[in-house]
Amino acid sequence: MTTKVTIATVDWPARVTITDDVSGEQTVGGVEQQWRSTTMYTQEVAPNTSQDFYITGTRSLRFEEMPAETPAPAPPADDGGVTT
C-alpha cells in the first residue's frame, strides 16, 4: 500500500526527512541470516511551492517548518569616493 502526501508551503520552506527501513531474511550456505537496511535523507520544499512524497510500509516521513529566509542586508551606499 502507498499513500501520497503533498506538502504545500506558504512563505517559508519545509524540511522533509525520509526514512526507508527494510529488513528481511536470506539463507546463505544453509545458514539463515536476518538483515536490515536503513537509509535516511532530507529534502527541502521551497517557499510558495508544493511537492508530493510517498509513504509505504517501509518508508516514513518527518516534516519540519523552517524559518523564513531573511533578505541579505543592503550594501552600504556608495559615497562617490569622497573621503573626509
Backbone as JSON, one array per atom type, in Angstrom:
{
  "sequence": "MTTKVTIATVDWPARVTITDDVSGEQTVGGVEQQWRSTTMYTQEVAPNTSQDFYITGTRSLRFEEMPAETPAPAPPADDGGVTT",
  "N": [[0.84, -1.17, 0.0], [0.51, 2.26, -0.74], [0.77, 5.66, 0.18], [0.07, 8.92, -0.79], [1.47, 12.02, 0.02], [1.1, 15.44, 0.08], [3.04, 18.29, 0.34], [2.51, 21.59, 0.85], [3.89, 24.65, 0.82], [3.97, 27.95, 2.33], [4.98, 31.02, 2.98], [7.45, 30.2, 3.85], [10.09, 27.76, 3.95], [9.97, 24.11, 4.07], [11.34, 21.26, 5.7], [11.79, 17.94, 4.82], [12.23, 14.82, 6.15], [13.14, 11.74, 5.05], [12.79, 8.35, 5.66], [13.82, 5.16, 4.94], [13.25, 1.93, 5.88], [14.12, -1.25, 5.78], [13.84, -4.74, 6.12], [14.76, -8.22, 6.21], [15.08, -11.77, 5.47], [17.48, -14.23, 4.59], [18.92, -17.17, 3.16], [22.08, -18.41, 3.27], [24.44, -20.59, 2.17], [23.16, -22.61, 3.61], [22.72, -21.42, 6.03], [20.58, -19.46, 7.87], [20.07, -16.03, 7.62], [19.42, -12.85, 9.03], [18.68, -9.56, 7.93], [18.98, -5.97, 7.83], [18.27, -2.78, 6.55], [18.7, 0.63, 6.7], [17.98, 3.77, 5.48], [18.39, 7.23, 5.4], [17.42, 10.46, 4.4], [17.23, 13.98, 3.54], [15.0, 16.46, 2.2], [14.33, 19.69, 0.95], [11.5, 21.74, 0.74], [10.77, 24.39, -1.18], [9.78, 27.83, -0.4], [6.38, 28.79, -1.03], [5.68, 26.72, -2.79], [4.79, 23.36, -3.87], [5.12, 19.87, -3.15], [5.1, 16.4, -3.85], [5.17, 13.49, -1.82], [5.77, 10.06, -0.9], [4.57, 7.49, 1.2], [5.14, 4.24, 2.52], [4.88, 0.82, 3.62], [7.46, 0.53, 4.46], [8.59, 3.01, 4.5], [8.94, 6.17, 6.05], [7.98, 9.54, 6.91], [9.09, 12.74, 8.05], [8.22, 15.98, 9.0], [9.3, 19.33, 9.06], [8.86, 22.69, 9.83], [10.63, 25.32, 8.5], [12.57, 28.24, 9.38], [11.61, 31.4, 7.98], [13.41, 32.71, 5.26], [15.61, 35.39, 5.7], [16.06, 38.46, 4.06], [19.18, 39.43, 2.59], [21.26, 41.95, 4.06], [21.25, 45.28, 2.75], [23.89, 46.56, 0.71], [26.36, 48.98, 1.82], [25.74, 52.44, 1.1], [27.14, 53.98, -1.77], [29.47, 56.5, -1.51], [30.49, 57.99, -3.53], [33.25, 58.09, -3.59], [34.26, 60.09, -2.0], [36.29, 61.22, 0.55], [36.77, 61.99, 3.99]],
  "CA": [[0.0, 0.0, 0.0], [1.26, 3.51, -0.82], [-0.01, 6.85, 0.46], [0.66, 10.15, -1.29], [1.38, 13.17, 0.92], [1.52, 16.66, -0.61], [3.44, 19.38, 1.21], [2.34, 22.89, 0.2], [4.43, 25.67, 1.71], [3.47, 29.31, 2.13], [6.08, 31.97, 2.87], [8.66, 29.66, 4.44], [10.36, 26.4, 3.47], [9.78, 22.97, 4.97], [12.32, 20.19, 5.52], [11.18, 16.62, 4.9], [13.19, 13.75, 6.38], [12.59, 10.49, 4.52], [13.49, 7.19, 6.2], [13.48, 3.84, 4.41], [13.7, 0.9, 6.83], [13.76, -2.52, 5.16], [14.51, -5.89, 6.73], [14.39, -9.48, 5.6], [15.85, -12.98, 5.8], [18.01, -14.97, 3.45], [19.69, -18.35, 3.52], [23.35, -18.45, 2.55], [25.19, -21.78, 2.58], [22.39, -23.37, 4.6], [22.59, -20.65, 7.27], [19.59, -18.39, 7.73], [20.57, -14.75, 8.11], [18.49, -11.73, 9.0], [19.35, -8.32, 7.58], [18.19, -4.75, 7.95], [18.88, -1.64, 5.88], [18.02, 1.89, 6.98], [18.51, 4.9, 4.74], [17.69, 8.46, 5.76], [17.88, 11.65, 3.7], [16.31, 15.11, 3.68], [14.71, 17.3, 1.05], [13.69, 20.94, 1.34], [10.46, 22.23, -0.14], [10.95, 25.84, -1.22], [8.58, 28.61, -0.08], [5.34, 29.0, -2.04], [5.65, 25.61, -3.75], [4.28, 22.11, -3.3], [5.84, 18.69, -3.6], [4.49, 15.14, -3.44], [6.0, 12.45, -1.21], [5.03, 8.81, -0.79], [4.92, 6.62, 2.32], [4.8, 2.84, 2.32], [5.11, 0.03, 4.82], [8.87, 0.61, 4.85], [9.05, 4.41, 4.4], [8.26, 7.14, 6.91], [8.32, 10.94, 6.65], [9.03, 13.69, 9.16], [8.13, 17.32, 8.44], [9.69, 20.44, 9.93], [8.74, 24.01, 9.24], [11.9, 26.02, 8.63], [12.35, 29.69, 9.49], [11.6, 32.14, 6.72], [14.71, 33.29, 4.95], [15.64, 36.84, 5.8], [16.85, 39.0, 2.96], [20.52, 39.91, 2.94], [21.25, 43.4, 4.25], [21.68, 46.06, 1.59], [25.27, 47.03, 0.84], [26.41, 50.39, 2.19], [25.6, 53.37, -0.03], [28.4, 54.47, -2.34], [29.55, 57.95, -1.28], [31.13, 58.64, -4.66], [34.68, 58.14, -3.41], [34.65, 61.25, -1.22], [36.8, 60.88, 1.89], [36.88, 63.16, 4.87]],
  "C": [[0.89, 1.24, 0.0], [0.31, 4.67, -0.57], [0.75, 8.07, -0.05], [0.4, 11.28, -0.31], [1.89, 14.38, 0.15], [1.83, 17.72, 0.43], [3.32, 20.66, 0.39], [2.82, 23.95, 1.18], [3.82, 27.02, 1.39], [4.7, 30.2, 1.99], [7.39, 31.45, 3.45], [8.86, 28.23, 3.95], [10.01, 25.35, 4.52], [10.87, 21.95, 4.66], [11.59, 18.87, 5.74], [12.31, 15.6, 5.07], [12.52, 12.44, 5.98], [13.43, 9.33, 5.06], [12.94, 5.92, 5.57], [14.08, 2.8, 5.33], [13.2, -0.45, 6.33], [14.52, -3.64, 5.87], [14.01, -7.16, 6.05], [15.25, -10.62, 6.08], [16.34, -13.59, 4.5], [18.79, -16.17, 3.98], [20.92, -18.39, 2.63], [24.13, -19.66, 3.06], [24.49, -22.59, 3.65], [22.19, -22.65, 5.92], [21.61, -19.51, 7.02], [20.13, -17.12, 8.37], [19.47, -13.7, 8.03], [19.29, -10.47, 8.68], [18.39, -7.15, 7.72], [18.97, -3.61, 7.28], [18.05, -0.39, 6.17], [18.74, 3.01, 6.24], [17.69, 6.12, 5.09], [18.29, 9.62, 4.95], [16.83, 12.74, 3.84], [16.15, 15.83, 2.35], [14.06, 18.57, 1.58], [12.67, 21.33, 0.28], [10.51, 23.75, -0.06], [9.66, 26.58, -0.85], [7.66, 28.76, -1.29], [5.36, 27.96, -3.15], [4.97, 24.41, -3.1], [5.06, 20.96, -3.9], [5.16, 17.45, -3.05], [5.55, 14.21, -2.88], [5.13, 11.22, -1.04], [5.52, 8.03, 0.42], [4.42, 5.22, 1.99], [4.99, 2.11, 3.64], [6.54, 0.09, 5.31], [9.43, 2.03, 4.8], [8.24, 5.29, 5.34], [8.78, 8.53, 6.57], [8.23, 11.74, 7.93], [9.09, 15.08, 8.56], [8.53, 18.35, 9.48], [9.51, 21.74, 9.18], [10.03, 24.77, 9.53], [11.62, 27.52, 8.79], [12.38, 30.34, 8.11], [12.98, 32.72, 6.5], [14.62, 34.8, 5.05], [16.49, 37.39, 4.67], [18.2, 39.51, 3.46], [20.47, 41.43, 3.12], [21.77, 44.1, 2.99], [23.12, 46.51, 1.79], [25.27, 48.51, 1.21], [26.34, 51.27, 0.94], [26.98, 53.84, -0.47], [28.43, 55.98, -2.15], [30.26, 58.69, -2.39], [32.62, 58.79, -4.52], [35.16, 59.34, -2.61], [35.12, 60.77, 0.15], [36.91, 62.15, 2.71], [38.05, 63.04, 5.8]]
}
